[in-house]
């Protein structure tokens, strides 16, 4: 029997739980794809982006009944030019995109390791893509890690480019820009 998920928009009060989920997801879900040094390097471009919460474009996926809801995933979409990264990421461009000529962004997707491969990532993509369509966007892009690439390929995204950043610890941090038409 497949689990029943509910979703809602994230609130500022959810940030501690989001951070906890992100840290767990990064630590566990990337192990099959990245070395420990590369996981540390990826943290430079991953984390909470409060503008997504303020813009009401960030979703939480919860499992369980009303009395015992558990946060099992988070992610969203952005109408800002920033492709990836948290509040701390260097080089952000938080200016608004023009839906008539720019792509919306899928942003900051994380799944609890105990709930991986149960449709949470696909649900987050569906929610973000529909909201971007409703916002007038015709295309959408994202910055993927090696761990996220299989999901995005399966959901119709195509690679636009690959860029390797050298992190503060000297390890490679691969960002794969992917996109699709909405």
C-alpha positions as CSV (number, residue, x, y, z in Angstrom):
1,X,0.0,0.0,0.0
2,X,1.5,3.3,-1.0
3,X,1.8,6.0,1.7
4,X,-0.6,9.0,1.7
5,X,1.2,12.3,1.6
6,X,-0.2,15.8,2.2
7,X,1.5,19.0,1.2
8,X,1.4,22.6,2.4
9,X,3.4,25.8,2.0
10,X,6.3,26.2,4.4
11,X,6.2,28.9,7.1
12,X,9.1,30.7,8.7
13,X,8.4,28.6,11.9
14,X,9.1,25.4,9.9
15,X,12.8,26.4,9.2
16,X,14.3,24.4,12.1
17,X,12.6,21.2,10.8
18,X,13.5,22.0,7.2
19,X,17.2,22.4,8.2
20,X,17.1,19.1,10.1
21,X,15.6,17.3,7.1
22,X,18.1,18.9,4.7
23,X,21.1,17.9,6.8
24,X,19.8,14.3,7.0
25,X,19.0,14.2,3.3
26,X,22.4,15.5,2.3
27,X,24.3,13.2,4.7
28,X,22.5,10.0,3.7
29,X,21.0,10.3,0.2
30,X,24.2,11.5,-1.5
31,X,26.5,8.7,-0.2
32,X,25.9,6.5,-3.2
33,X,26.9,9.3,-5.6
34,X,29.6,11.4,-3.8
35,X,32.6,10.9,-1.6
36,X,32.5,12.4,2.0
37,X,34.6,15.3,0.8
38,X,32.3,16.0,-2.2
39,X,29.3,15.8,0.2
40,X,30.9,18.5,2.3
41,X,31.6,20.5,-0.8
42,X,28.0,20.3,-1.9
43,X,26.9,21.9,1.3
44,X,28.3,25.2,0.0
45,X,25.5,25.3,-2.6
46,X,22.7,23.7,-0.6
47,X,20.6,24.8,2.3
48,X,17.6,26.9,3.3
49,X,16.6,29.8,1.1
50,X,14.3,32.0,3.1
51,X,13.2,33.9,0.0
52,X,11.4,30.8,-1.2
53,X,9.5,30.6,2.0
54,X,8.7,34.4,2.0
55,X,7.6,34.1,-1.7
56,X,5.3,31.2,-0.7
57,X,6.8,28.9,-3.3
58,X,8.3,26.3,-1.0
59,X,6.3,23.1,-0.2
60,X,6.5,20.6,2.7
61,X,5.5,17.0,2.1
62,X,4.1,15.3,5.2
63,X,3.2,11.7,5.9
64,X,0.9,10.4,8.6
65,X,-2.5,11.5,10.0
66,X,-3.3,14.9,11.5
67,X,-2.2,13.9,15.0
68,X,1.2,12.6,13.9
69,X,2.5,14.3,10.8
70,X,6.1,13.7,9.8
71,X,8.1,15.9,7.5
72,X,9.3,13.6,4.7
73,X,10.2,16.0,2.0
74,X,10.6,19.6,1.0
75,X,11.2,21.6,-2.2
76,X,9.7,24.2,-4.3
77,X,10.0,26.6,-7.2
78,X,11.3,30.1,-7.6
79,X,10.4,33.1,-9.6
80,X,13.8,34.6,-8.9
81,X,16.9,34.2,-11.1
82,X,18.9,32.3,-8.5
83,X,19.3,28.7,-9.9
84,X,20.4,27.0,-6.7
85,X,21.7,27.6,-3.2
86,X,20.8,28.6,0.3
87,X,20.9,31.9,2.0
88,X,24.7,31.5,2.5
89,X,25.5,30.7,-1.2
90,X,27.8,33.1,-2.9
91,X,26.8,34.6,-6.2
92,X,23.0,34.7,-5.8
93,X,20.8,36.8,-8.0
94,X,17.5,37.3,-6.2
95,X,16.0,39.6,-8.8
96,X,12.6,38.5,-10.2
97,X,12.5,36.6,-13.5
98,X,10.2,37.7,-16.3
99,X,7.8,34.8,-17.0
100,X,7.6,35.9,-20.7
101,X,11.3,35.3,-21.3
102,X,12.9,33.6,-18.3
103,X,12.6,30.1,-16.9
104,X,11.2,29.5,-13.5
105,X,13.4,27.5,-11.1
106,X,12.9,24.2,-9.3
107,X,14.7,24.7,-6.0
108,X,16.0,23.0,-2.8
109,X,14.5,19.6,-3.0
110,X,15.2,17.1,-0.2
111,X,13.7,13.8,0.8
112,X,14.0,12.1,4.2
113,X,16.2,9.0,3.6
114,X,13.6,6.7,5.2
115,X,11.1,7.9,2.6
116,X,13.3,7.8,-0.5
117,X,11.9,6.3,-3.7
118,X,8.3,6.7,-2.7
119,X,7.3,9.5,-5.0
120,X,8.1,12.5,-2.9
121,X,10.5,14.0,-5.4
122,X,8.0,13.5,-8.3
123,X,5.2,15.1,-6.2
124,X,7.4,18.1,-5.4
125,X,8.2,18.5,-9.1
126,X,4.6,18.3,-10.0
127,X,3.6,20.9,-7.5
128,X,6.4,23.3,-8.5
129,X,5.8,22.9,-12.2
130,X,2.1,23.5,-11.9
131,X,2.6,26.6,-9.7
132,X,5.2,27.9,-12.2
133,X,2.7,27.3,-15.1
134,X,0.0,29.1,-13.1
135,X,2.6,32.0,-12.6
136,X,2.8,32.3,-16.4
137,X,6.2,30.6,-16.9
138,X,6.7,28.5,-20.1
139,X,9.9,26.8,-19.1
140,X,11.7,25.7,-15.9
141,X,15.3,25.0,-14.9
142,X,17.1,23.6,-12.0
143,X,20.6,23.0,-10.7
144,X,21.0,19.3,-9.9
145,X,23.6,17.3,-8.0
146,X,24.7,13.9,-9.3
147,X,22.2,12.3,-6.8
148,X,19.2,14.2,-8.2
149,X,20.0,13.8,-11.9
150,X,18.3,10.4,-12.3
151,X,15.0,11.7,-11.0
152,X,15.1,14.8,-13.2
153,X,15.9,12.8,-16.3
154,X,13.0,10.4,-15.5
155,X,10.7,13.5,-15.2
156,X,11.6,14.9,-18.7
157,X,14.4,17.3,-17.8
158,X,17.4,17.6,-20.2
159,X,20.9,18.6,-19.4
160,X,21.8,22.2,-20.4
161,X,25.3,22.3,-18.9
162,X,27.7,20.9,-16.3
163,X,29.8,23.1,-14.1
164,X,32.4,22.0,-11.5
165,X,33.1,24.4,-8.7
166,X,36.1,23.8,-6.4
167,X,34.8,24.0,-2.8
168,X,36.6,25.5,0.2
169,X,37.8,22.0,1.1
170,X,39.3,21.5,-2.3
171,X,36.8,19.0,-3.5
172,X,34.7,19.2,-6.7
173,X,31.1,20.3,-6.4
174,X,29.3,19.4,-9.6
175,X,26.2,21.4,-10.6
176,X,24.2,20.1,-13.6
177,X,21.8,22.7,-15.1
178,X,18.8,21.0,-16.4
179,X,15.5,22.3,-17.9
180,X,12.3,21.5,-19.7
181,X,9.3,23.2,-21.3
182,X,6.2,23.5,-19.2
